[in-house]
Amino acid sequence: MCIGNLAGRLTLFTATAPVRAVDVEKASAGRFGSDPQAVFAVWKEFLGWPVLRHLDR
């Protein structure tokens, strides 16, 4: 999985086929914003987000 910028929004891309793009702000119910750069200010909290453990399964 990797993070990226899709249309100016923070997005997770799965590494396994089929590749999916997940809007982080929507998937986190606003816990994390849409700004791709802002996530680095809360990086430890982001890495602990349970969704990250389940997306590439």
Secondary structure, DSSP 8 states (H G I E B T S, - for coil): -EEEEETTEEEEE-SSSS--EEEHHHHTTTSS-S-TTGGGGGHHHHHT-THHHHTT-
